[in-house]
Amino acid sequence: MKPVDKKIYLASKSPRRRELLRQIGVDFELLLLRSDGPRGADVTEEVLPGEKAYDYVGRVAAEKAAFAWNLVQRRHLVSRPVLAADTTVTVDGAILGKPANNAEAVAMLEQLSGRTHQVMTAIAVHHHNIALQVTQVSEVRFGTLSPTSIQAYCATQEPYDKAGGYGIQGLASLFVEHIEGSHSGIMGLPLYETAQLLRQAGLPLP
């Protein structure tokens, strides 16, 4: 009997997503999309005019998964489910992306200090004619952050590759007063929803 292929393609550069997939025993091969270069990004992460955060994060995840599945077909790779995801942070309807520099990181944390914000992670799975998608939303409340705490955190490397300028799995866990939702979703991959989609795509998960 031919062994069941339990591997997927992960279209993400995020080390957190890799760790989370390993946590639930999902084997994967990276299928990285181009984010810059002379020809530009394979999938743009620019917010469209008037686009709300929920629509934005879902669209980007879906476009990443569709582009990655197209790569599988064009390169004649082994047919496996493709998983893509995108995470954004929003407060007062404003989308907070990844800070480009120290000043942006400080401004984001000042905006989140003492308040509740939303973390939205959309996941999308493509496999043959199957296209699945779900967006998980969590609420995170920060305690009041002192200027010293903000400056010290922004002097580390943590804020600069993460939406909203912080990572809940790192030093910023000290800022979090309360969460409602999915801890893994706040990290960038809600595991319950991810497992559901991968099962629907044919992956044999418990």
Stockholm file with secondary structure:
# STOCKHOLM 1.0

chainA/1-206         MKPVDKKIYLASKSPRRRELLRQIGVDFELLLLRSDGPRGADVTEEVLPGEKAYDYVGRVAAEKAAFAWNLVQRRHLVSRPVLAADTTVTVDGAILGKPANNAEAVAMLEQLSGRTHQVMTAIAVHHHNIALQVTQVSEVRFGTLSPTSIQAYCATQEPYDKAGGYGIQGLASLFVEHIEGSHSGIMGLPLYETAQLLRQAGLPLP
#=GR chainA/1-206 SS CCCCCCEEEECCCCHHHHHHHHHTTCEEEECCCCCSSTTCCSSCCCCCTTCCHHHHHHHHHHHHHHHHHHHHHHTTCCCCCEEEEEEEEEETTEEECCCSSHHHHHHHHHHHTTSEEEEEEEEEEEETTEEEEEEEEEEEEECCCCHHHHHHHHTSSGGGGSGGGCCTTTGGGGGEEEEESCHHHHHTCCHHHHHHHHHHTTCCCC
#=GC SS_cons         CCCCCCEEEECCCCHHHHHHHHHTTCEEEECCCCCSSTTCCSSCCCCCTTCCHHHHHHHHHHHHHHHHHHHHHHTTCCCCCEEEEEEEEEETTEEECCCSSHHHHHHHHHHHTTSEEEEEEEEEEEETTEEEEEEEEEEEEECCCCHHHHHHHHTSSGGGGSGGGCCTTTGGGGGEEEEESCHHHHHTCCHHHHHHHHHHTTCCCC
//
